[in-house]
Amino acid sequence: MRRWPSPSYTGTVIDTVSMRRSRDLPDDEDADVDFHERLAALELAVVSDRLGIPELATTAERRRSEWEHDATHVREAAVAVDATGRDVGAWVVDVPVRDNLDTADVQVLDPPLSAVTDSEADDLHAALLADALATVRRHGRHVVFTHEVLKEVVGESLPPHVLEPVAGGPADADLRFAVVWDLPAGSAIPARSGSGAVSRSDRSVRRMTAAGFVPVQLERFSVLDLIDSGGTGDPHPSLRSVSWVDDAPVEWAAQLADLYSVFEATVPTGGASFDPEVWDVARLRAVEATARAAGVVRVVSAVAEGPRLLAFTVFEQTPGSPLVFQEHTVVRPEVRGLGLAAAVKRANAAHLRAVSPDAVTVCTWNAVENPAMIAVNTAAGFRPWAFTVLWELRLDR
């Protein structure tokens, strides 16, 4: 098997880099595996540095499987290699081909590098981003989204409940952000959503604004220790909880797909320039098949009233991993405010403990302008861990 030098984040200052691109790989499985292992190693370094939870990084096996089986997206990536053969960064471009046909998502992976100045690291990030944007243009897309982790959160710009239970909490030392207050005028940039702002002194903010991106939406990244969650999730005497693992039972599939469409139509987007996805049973089955092929277990609970699903939530876990991803949670609009979101989350936590005893922590993201869901998650025991921002760039301007 052809091997590149193992990633090493120490050494000489970067002077030149060359790009190893996924689209240029030979039609050879060994080369493909090697490329994805390099990409995974870089993402692991970035995620460990930015969020402190290595399990959040996508494994090489999962990424390869998703690229192969997900027919709703086209994906490309490139790894930057310096003159010594060291992998120093990468980018991933994700192009939807079913919905939002003018958009693309970009992920820049720039791990911490020893013997590299801040200015040189910023130059490398800018070069990686520019190379990724060239690929976006080649696909004919004009609206670009990317996420970055914030180091600083502007306290005055957020409703108090978004930061709870930070003050005085036992997890303060683990937080991946600092709350800044009383910034001078002009030192913060409001998010387009109208909720939250980013500090111009934050390094990631300086990088993105220099590239022409605008902040659209802040998200709270939260974690839940399963040992602290309780309750069975019984929603109401007239309702019942139903749960399953992986594929939805036939009798619930159409309604589950409809609830996904409800989620897409009602979830806060902060004014981002994309349209809600429309789901049907075929799309649901394709998502389930993609997860199954990648070795991902979907743990699902729902609330039903007779033959009708009113709400659902889904966890995703790679077997053996202590980390679980809280994915979609949605309640039909006409029954919101009755506690069904909290009930279905409690039910799924109990379901998860029963089917996956190795699960330890659940993580989730919520838009800061979604106070109802943040309140539900806080009541369930989720605590803030980090904040991310969705950035948007229009290439036609």
Backbone torsions as a table, in degrees:
resi	resn	phi	psi	omega
1	MET	NA	132.2	176.2
2	ARG	-70.5	127.3	-177.9
3	ARG	-119.4	140.7	169.3
4	TRP	-89.9	162.8	176.9
5	PRO	-57.9	142.4	-179.8
6	SER	-61.6	142.7	179.2
7	PRO	-58.7	133.7	177.1
8	SER	-142.2	120.1	-172.9
9	TYR	-98.0	36.2	170.5
10	THR	-134.4	157.3	177.4
11	GLY	141.3	-155.6	-174.3
12	THR	-79.7	165.6	178.3
13	VAL	-66.5	141.1	179.3
14	ILE	-65.4	131.7	173.4
15	ASP	-118.6	-49.9	176.9
16	THR	-134.2	151.1	175.5
17	VAL	-132.6	152.1	171.9
18	SER	-119.7	155.5	-174.8
19	MET	-108.4	127.6	171.3
20	ARG	-100.8	114.7	-170.4
21	ARG	-106.6	142.7	-179.9
22	SER	-62.4	-35.2	-176.9
23	ARG	-71.8	-15.1	180.0
24	ASP	-99.4	2.3	-178.5
25	LEU	-67.0	145.4	173.7
26	PRO	-67.7	158.0	179.0
27	ASP	-75.8	74.8	-172.3
28	ASP	-147.1	126.6	-176.1
29	GLU	-64.0	-38.8	-179.9
30	ASP	-60.7	-42.2	179.2
31	ALA	-65.3	-38.6	179.4
32	ASP	-66.6	-45.4	178.4
33	VAL	-60.6	-45.2	-178.7
34	ASP	-60.7	-44.0	179.6
35	PHE	-60.9	-46.2	-177.5
36	HIS	-70.3	-30.0	174.5
37	GLU	-65.8	-40.0	176.8
38	ARG	-63.4	-44.6	179.6
39	LEU	-62.1	-43.2	-179.8
40	ALA	-64.5	-38.9	179.3
41	ALA	-63.6	-39.6	178.1
42	LEU	-67.1	-42.9	178.8
43	GLU	-64.3	-38.9	178.3
44	LEU	-59.5	-42.9	179.3
45	ALA	-64.3	-40.9	-179.2
46	VAL	-68.1	-48.1	-177.7
47	VAL	-64.3	-40.5	178.4
48	SER	-62.1	-38.5	-179.7
49	ASP	-73.0	-45.7	-173.4
50	ARG	-80.3	-39.7	-172.2
51	LEU	-117.0	-16.0	176.1
52	GLY	71.9	15.2	179.0
53	ILE	-128.9	92.4	-174.4
54	PRO	-57.5	-30.6	-176.5
55	GLU	-65.9	-12.7	177.4
56	LEU	-72.4	-18.8	-178.0
57	ALA	-71.9	142.7	177.9
58	THR	-75.5	129.9	178.6
59	THR	-76.1	158.9	178.0
60	ALA	-60.7	-40.6	-178.1
61	GLU	-63.9	-43.5	-178.5
62	ARG	-67.9	-42.5	-179.1
63	ARG	-63.8	-43.8	179.2
64	ARG	-59.8	-42.6	-179.4
65	SER	-66.0	-43.0	179.4
66	GLU	-64.1	-41.1	178.1
67	TRP	-61.6	-35.6	-177.6
68	GLU	-77.0	-37.4	-168.3
69	HIS	-104.2	-17.1	-178.0
70	ASP	-87.9	103.9	-177.2
71	ALA	-83.2	-0.9	-178.1
72	THR	-91.7	-2.4	-179.9
73	HIS	-140.8	150.0	168.2
74	VAL	-111.3	134.5	-174.7
75	ARG	-129.6	144.4	174.1
76	GLU	-137.0	159.4	177.3
77	ALA	-151.7	163.0	174.3
78	ALA	-147.0	145.4	177.5
79	VAL	-113.7	130.5	178.5
80	ALA	-91.3	130.3	-177.7
81	VAL	-122.6	129.8	-178.7
82	ASP	-84.9	-176.5	-173.4
83	ALA	-65.9	-19.6	179.1
84	THR	-89.9	-2.6	-176.6
85	GLY	90.6	8.4	-178.8
86	ARG	-84.1	133.2	173.1
87	ASP	-74.8	118.3	-173.4
88	VAL	-114.8	-4.9	180.0
89	GLY	173.4	175.9	-179.1
90	ALA	-163.9	167.5	168.3
91	TRP	-139.0	156.4	175.5
92	VAL	-131.6	132.1	176.7
93	VAL	-116.6	130.9	-177.6
94	ASP	-120.5	116.9	-175.0
95	VAL	-114.3	111.9	177.4
96	PRO	-70.8	141.2	-178.1
97	VAL	-121.5	5.5	176.3
98	ARG	-113.1	-43.5	177.0
99	ASP	-123.3	166.5	172.9
100	ASN	49.4	59.9	-170.7
101	LEU	-78.8	5.2	174.2
102	ASP	-112.3	9.1	-173.8
103	THR	-115.9	164.6	172.2
104	ALA	-153.3	150.0	175.2
105	ASP	-107.8	137.9	-179.0
106	VAL	-122.4	136.9	173.1
107	GLN	-124.0	121.8	176.0
108	VAL	-103.1	128.1	-179.2
109	LEU	-112.8	108.5	179.9
110	ASP	-129.8	93.3	-177.2
111	PRO	-69.4	160.0	174.4
112	PRO	-63.9	134.5	-177.2
113	LEU	-123.5	126.9	175.9
114	SER	-73.8	155.4	178.9
115	ALA	62.3	25.6	177.3
116	VAL	-126.8	129.2	-179.7
117	THR	-73.5	163.0	177.2
118	ASP	-59.5	-39.8	-179.8
119	SER	-64.0	-41.7	178.4
120	GLU	-66.8	-38.4	177.4
121	ALA	-65.1	-39.2	177.0
122	ASP	-64.9	-38.9	178.3
123	ASP	-64.4	-39.6	178.6
124	LEU	-64.5	-44.8	178.1
125	HIS	-58.8	-44.1	179.9
126	ALA	-62.7	-39.1	179.6
127	ALA	-67.7	-41.9	177.4
128	LEU	-62.2	-44.2	-179.8
129	LEU	-63.9	-43.8	179.8
130	ALA	-62.0	-39.3	179.0
131	ASP	-66.3	-39.9	177.6
132	ALA	-64.9	-41.4	-179.5
133	LEU	-65.7	-31.1	175.2
134	ALA	-62.7	-37.5	176.8
135	THR	-68.6	-39.1	176.2
136	VAL	-58.9	-44.8	179.5
137	ARG	-63.6	-37.9	179.5
138	ARG	-61.6	-30.5	176.7
139	HIS	-83.7	-0.1	176.7
140	GLY	76.2	22.5	179.8
141	ARG	-97.5	150.4	-173.8
142	HIS	-123.5	-11.5	179.9
143	VAL	-118.6	122.6	-173.0
144	VAL	-119.6	134.6	176.3
145	PHE	-119.6	146.6	172.2
146	THR	-152.8	155.3	177.7
147	HIS	-113.0	142.3	174.5
148	GLU	-134.2	147.4	176.5
149	VAL	-84.6	132.3	178.8
150	LEU	-88.0	140.7	171.3
151	LYS	-90.5	-26.9	-178.2
152	GLU	-124.8	136.1	177.5
153	VAL	-118.6	128.9	-178.2
154	VAL	-80.1	106.9	-172.2
155	GLY	-58.7	-44.8	-176.0
156	GLU	-64.8	-21.0	-174.3
157	SER	-83.6	-5.9	-173.7
158	LEU	-116.3	143.6	171.4
159	PRO	-60.3	143.1	-175.3
160	PRO	-54.4	-35.6	-175.1
161	HIS	-66.7	-20.4	-178.8
162	VAL	-67.6	-31.5	-178.9
163	LEU	-90.2	-9.8	178.3
164	GLU	-70.1	147.7	-5.1
165	PRO	-100.2	63.0	-176.9
166	VAL	-70.2	-52.5	-170.6
167	ALA	-60.6	118.6	175.4
168	GLY	74.3	3.3	-176.6
169	GLY	-76.3	158.3	-178.4
170	PRO	-68.1	-15.6	-176.2
171	ALA	-96.8	9.2	-175.7
172	ASP	-53.6	-40.6	-176.9
173	ALA	-66.5	-19.8	-178.1
174	ASP	-88.1	-13.2	-172.7
175	LEU	-61.0	141.0	-178.6
176	ARG	-98.8	19.5	-178.4
177	PHE	-147.2	160.2	173.0
178	ALA	-117.5	139.3	176.2
179	VAL	-91.7	123.1	180.0
180	VAL	-109.5	142.8	-175.3
181	TRP	-127.7	158.7	171.1
182	ASP	54.0	47.6	177.1
183	LEU	-71.2	147.6	175.7
184	PRO	-60.7	156.1	179.1
185	ALA	-56.4	136.3	178.6
186	GLY	83.6	1.3	-177.5
187	SER	-88.6	-6.0	-179.9
188	ALA	-127.5	150.4	178.1
189	ILE	-115.2	116.5	179.4
190	PRO	-64.7	143.4	173.0
191	ALA	-73.5	149.5	-179.4
192	ARG	-60.0	-27.2	-179.0
193	SER	-63.8	-19.6	-176.3
194	GLY	89.2	-2.4	178.8
195	SER	-127.3	118.6	-179.8
196	GLY	93.6	157.2	177.7
197	ALA	-148.7	160.1	178.8
198	VAL	-114.5	146.0	-178.6
199	SER	-86.7	133.0	179.6
200	ARG	-65.4	-18.2	179.5
201	SER	-81.8	-11.8	177.2
202	ASP	-69.9	130.4	-174.9
203	ARG	-59.4	-42.9	-179.3
204	SER	-65.1	-32.5	178.1
205	VAL	-67.5	-43.2	177.7
206	ARG	-60.4	-40.9	-179.7
207	ARG	-64.5	-46.3	-173.6
208	MET	-72.8	-39.6	178.7
209	THR	-67.3	-33.8	177.0
210	ALA	-62.9	-28.7	179.5
211	ALA	-88.0	-0.7	177.2
212	GLY	94.5	3.8	179.2
213	PHE	-76.9	154.3	174.9
214	VAL	-121.4	143.2	178.8
215	PRO	-75.5	128.4	-177.2
216	VAL	-102.5	-46.5	-171.1
217	GLN	-154.3	135.9	172.7
218	LEU	-95.9	143.0	176.7
219	GLU	-126.0	140.6	173.6
220	ARG	-92.1	124.5	173.6
221	PHE	-95.1	122.9	-172.5
222	SER	-127.0	154.9	178.6
223	VAL	-127.8	150.8	179.0
224	LEU	-129.9	124.8	172.2
225	ASP	-83.6	118.4	-172.8
226	LEU	-61.4	-26.7	-179.5
227	ILE	-65.0	-22.0	-177.9
228	ASP	-92.0	-10.2	-178.0
229	SER	-90.7	148.1	-177.4
230	GLY	-145.9	-176.2	179.8
231	GLY	87.9	155.7	-179.6
232	THR	-98.3	-15.8	177.7
233	GLY	85.6	17.2	176.1
234	ASP	-60.7	117.1	-169.1
235	PRO	-78.4	-41.9	-173.2
236	HIS	-176.7	148.8	-178.6
237	PRO	-54.8	-32.9	-177.7
238	SER	-86.7	-3.5	-178.3
239	LEU	-116.2	167.0	177.4
240	ARG	-141.3	152.1	175.6
241	SER	-94.8	139.1	174.0
242	VAL	-127.6	141.8	-176.6
243	SER	-137.9	153.5	175.1
244	TRP	-156.8	171.3	177.2
245	VAL	-119.9	133.3	177.7
246	ASP	69.6	-119.0	-169.9
247	ASP	-71.7	137.8	177.6
248	ALA	-65.7	138.4	173.3
249	PRO	-56.9	149.4	-175.5
250	VAL	-54.3	-38.8	-175.3
251	GLU	-69.4	-16.5	-178.9
252	TRP	-110.1	-7.3	-169.8
253	ALA	-60.8	-48.0	-177.0
254	ALA	-64.0	-40.3	179.8
255	GLN	-71.0	-34.7	177.2
256	LEU	-64.7	-43.7	177.4
257	ALA	-60.4	-39.6	178.2
258	ASP	-63.8	-39.3	178.2
259	LEU	-65.4	-34.9	174.0
260	TYR	-60.8	-41.3	177.6
261	SER	-64.6	-38.3	176.2
262	VAL	-61.1	-44.1	177.7
263	PHE	-57.0	-49.8	-177.2
264	GLU	-61.1	-35.7	-176.5
265	ALA	-78.6	-20.0	-172.2
266	THR	-119.7	-11.9	-178.2
267	VAL	-68.3	138.7	177.6
268	PRO	-62.8	133.0	-179.6
269	THR	-116.7	-4.7	179.4
270	GLY	69.2	15.1	-177.7
271	GLY	81.7	13.7	177.5
272	ALA	-62.3	148.9	-173.4
273	SER	-84.9	62.4	171.8
274	PHE	-141.3	158.1	-176.5
275	ASP	-99.7	152.2	178.5
276	PRO	-66.2	142.0	175.2
277	GLU	-74.3	147.3	176.0
278	VAL	-108.1	125.9	-175.5
279	TRP	-107.0	149.0	168.9
280	ASP	-140.2	-178.0	-176.0
281	VAL	-64.2	-37.6	179.5
282	ALA	-61.0	-42.1	179.0
283	ARG	-66.8	-41.9	177.2
284	LEU	-58.0	-48.3	-178.4
285	ARG	-64.0	-34.7	178.3
286	ALA	-66.5	-41.2	177.8
287	VAL	-64.1	-43.2	178.7
288	GLU	-62.4	-41.0	-179.4
289	ALA	-67.3	-38.7	178.2
290	THR	-62.9	-43.8	178.4
291	ALA	-62.8	-44.1	-178.8
292	ARG	-62.7	-41.9	180.0
293	ALA	-64.8	-30.3	179.7
294	ALA	-86.1	1.6	179.9
295	GLY	77.1	21.5	-179.1
296	VAL	-95.2	131.1	177.8
297	VAL	-95.4	129.2	177.3
298	ARG	-103.2	119.4	-179.9
299	VAL	-108.3	116.1	-169.1
300	VAL	-123.5	138.7	169.5
301	SER	-133.0	149.9	-178.7
302	ALA	-142.9	161.2	174.8
303	VAL	-111.6	128.2	-177.7
304	ALA	-121.3	145.5	170.2
305	GLU	-119.2	103.5	-172.2
306	GLY	61.6	-126.3	-178.4
307	PRO	-89.4	7.9	-172.1
308	ARG	-113.6	131.5	174.3
309	LEU	-82.5	129.8	179.6
310	LEU	-103.4	-26.2	-175.8
311	ALA	-160.1	157.4	173.1
312	PHE	-156.5	162.6	171.0
313	THR	-146.0	155.7	-177.4
314	VAL	-137.4	135.5	170.2
315	PHE	-106.4	147.3	173.7
316	GLU	-125.3	135.7	-177.2
317	GLN	-144.0	139.3	168.1
318	THR	-85.2	124.9	-176.2
319	PRO	-51.0	133.5	180.0
320	GLY	91.9	-18.0	179.4
321	SER	-81.0	140.0	176.8
322	PRO	-77.3	-11.3	-174.8
323	LEU	-99.6	136.0	-179.8
324	VAL	-123.5	138.6	178.7
325	PHE	-97.6	121.5	170.1
326	GLN	-79.6	111.0	180.0
327	GLU	-94.2	-128.8	-173.6
328	HIS	-65.8	140.9	164.2
329	THR	-134.3	127.8	-178.8
330	VAL	-147.6	143.7	175.2
331	VAL	-124.6	138.5	178.0
332	ARG	-59.1	137.8	-174.0
333	PRO	-54.8	-34.7	-175.0
334	GLU	-72.8	-11.7	179.2
335	VAL	-121.8	18.9	176.0
336	ARG	-73.9	153.5	-178.5
337	GLY	89.5	2.6	-178.8
338	LEU	-103.7	5.8	177.9
339	GLY	86.5	12.9	-176.5
340	LEU	-71.3	-32.9	178.8
341	ALA	-63.1	-45.5	178.5
342	ALA	-64.1	-41.1	-178.4
343	ALA	-63.8	-43.2	-176.8
344	VAL	-72.3	-31.2	175.5
345	LYS	-67.8	-41.5	177.5
346	ARG	-63.9	-41.1	179.2
347	ALA	-61.9	-40.7	-177.5
348	ASN	-74.3	-31.2	175.2
349	ALA	-63.2	-42.6	177.3
350	ALA	-65.6	-40.7	178.0
351	HIS	-62.0	-42.4	179.9
352	LEU	-63.0	-44.7	-179.9
353	ARG	-61.4	-31.7	-179.2
354	ALA	-74.9	-38.9	-174.0
355	VAL	-96.2	-16.6	-176.9
356	SER	-142.2	79.2	-177.8
357	PRO	-65.6	-14.1	178.4
358	ASP	-84.3	-4.1	176.9
359	ALA	-72.1	131.3	-176.8
360	VAL	-118.1	-42.3	-172.4
361	THR	-132.9	138.4	173.8
362	VAL	-111.1	137.1	176.9
363	CYS	-121.7	153.2	-179.4
364	THR	-154.8	161.3	176.1
365	TRP	-120.5	140.2	175.6
366	ASN	-138.6	135.5	173.6
367	ALA	-62.4	138.2	-175.9
368	VAL	-68.6	-17.3	176.5
369	GLU	-89.0	15.1	177.1
370	ASN	-111.7	70.7	-173.2
371	PRO	-63.5	-31.3	-177.7
372	ALA	-63.8	-46.5	-178.3
373	MET	-71.9	-35.9	176.3
374	ILE	-63.1	-39.5	177.9
375	ALA	-64.2	-40.9	177.1
376	VAL	-60.6	-46.8	-177.9
377	ASN	-67.1	-39.1	178.3
378	THR	-63.2	-43.1	178.4
379	ALA	-63.5	-30.5	179.7
380	ALA	-78.8	-9.1	177.9
381	GLY	111.4	-1.3	176.9
382	PHE	-67.1	141.7	176.8
383	ARG	-126.5	145.9	-178.9
384	PRO	-66.2	138.6	-179.3
385	TRP	-119.9	-38.3	-178.1
386	ALA	-158.3	169.0	173.7
387	PHE	-128.2	139.2	176.3
388	THR	-121.7	162.3	178.1
389	VAL	-129.8	137.0	173.3
390	LEU	-89.0	123.1	179.0
391	TRP	-107.9	147.9	178.8
392	GLU	-130.7	140.5	175.4
393	LEU	-132.3	133.9	174.9
394	ARG	-105.1	117.4	-176.9
395	LEU	-79.7	-10.4	-179.0
396	ASP	-92.0	8.5	179.6
397	ARG	-108.6	NA	NA
